[in-house]
Amino acid sequence: MGGLEDRIADVVLAQFDALPSKSKPSNCGKGSFSWVPLSGIVVSHGHDETLKCLALGTGMKCLPAKRIPQAAGIVLHDWHAEVLAIRAFNHFLLQECLLLSSSPESTSPYIRRREKHETSHLDGLQPFSICENIKIHMYSSEAPCGDASMEIVMDAQHDPTPWPIAAESVLQNQFGKLKGRESFSELGIVRRKPSRADSPLTLSKSCSDKLALNQYMSLLSSLTSTLISPTNAYLDTLILPRLQCNRTACERAFGPGGRLKLVTNKSWSGGYTFQPFQVKSTDREFSYSRCSMVSSSDLARGSNVSAVYHPGLHETLINGVLQGRKQFDARGASALCNTRMWKVVVQVAVAVLGSPLPERFYFGQYQQLKESDALKHRREVKKEVRREALRGWIRNEGDDFELVLEQLG
């Protein structure tokens, strides 16, 4: 048996192998194969470090900025593997909250009800916490896009000369100074998701940037953080295949001595603090990784199929919605989209606080929730980190929708 990092990778890889074939990349014919990044969230319990894969995702695409206003809370903005795994983990946590709120006798090995003295100042918000004996780990089959992968991108070029910085254009003015994969001589900066030069531009930030921010914000989303304290919700370990783990890049992207050095050893109100994760490597390789596919075929290409899993959920997605549905059709909404996640939050809130819900839950629109007192501490942390460490972060705005206060049948 290998070390903990190998065991964590094995748990994620085994869980992916158990998924049906429709959720996996396919042979495209004529010697062409598809590859896709995989990320999984694994928790370990107590001293014996019993492992359980609680979420995984595969994917490598995101929604163009010009399509964001059409998303209406039903289309995912970003379905890169790391983002899907974290969203699936949040959905799992909400389901555990729903279980605990259904009966006083209900218990969960992952979530606990907080004591009255822990929540007396919160006016009914965050009645739950992740259990203290839980550690959260992530395995990813590829280096996170953005700053943590730039040396790998450089090494993969036939010509190692850094690409020239393009002249500023109308689009660059619109999207600020954010770069994708271009200008790789610039290190330690916030980047957009990488894409082909002819692809529509996106404002979705790279996975390196999102994971760096999670070291301050925890893995909880805005919606989930209305119900769960962030205190025990931080990532402990990020595990990458050895060939995808450049120590210099990872320390620069995530470490307290890199680009985050101006905002370390800090804590904020609301249970937020800087908790850097460890980056470790494994010899385990994902069979559908780019490395595995490229070594077996010169015609390997990225897959457009994404898989989502947690113990109570399995979905196959294309373009941020359920496979087989049109992109902006409400019937194609994933369980991970903001509209459906909000409905679970309302179910839990009704079970905990009763119906009708207190006025503080009447936000009206999603953006009103994001700017509300309920997320005040979270917003303050995010603002400081973006100002001092992750400079140049441009918000991906335009997706607003009504927050309906109704309990699902």
Order of alpha helices (4+ residues) and beta strands (2+ residues): alpha-beta-beta-beta-beta-alpha-alpha-beta-alpha-beta-beta-alpha-alpha-alpha-beta-alpha-beta-alpha-beta-beta-beta-beta-alpha-alpha-alpha
